[in-house]
Amino acid sequence: MKIYRISCAALIVSGILFIQLATSGCSSGPGEPAVRPDTTAKKTAQPALYKVEIRQMKFEPSELKVKKGDKVVFVNEDIVTHDVTEAKRRRWTSSPLKTGEYWTLVVTESSDYFCSLHPVMKGRIIVE
């Protein structure tokens, strides 16, 4: 039993030492500069993720305000198949989405969209 306790203690101590070494600010070696974070780099915001639910023959929300580069996930939670198609020139379209399926759009500009299978279903994405 004592051997087991010593082995566990030795394992814990070596683990603590490893963590301390891994998180300490060591340089790369003699004569080499230490790696430092680039403080001159411009910080950019991560794209936001929005969800549009397709249910009861509607897009919810039907109007969404986003920023350029944000992502919109269209999730079909209806009992029938739908798609999502850009309205003016049909520059983008999803494949038909069965119940439970989803499609992601990276927004580049404001767009009106609709379901080409059920044209009464309409929505709008506004880039601010």
Secondary structure, DSSP 8 states (H G I E B T S, - for coil): -HHHHHHHHHHHHHHHHHHHHHHS---SSTTS------SSS-------EEEEEEETTEEESSEEEE-TT-EEEEEE-SSS-B--EESSS---B---B-TT-EEEEE--S-EEEEETTEEEEEEEEEE-
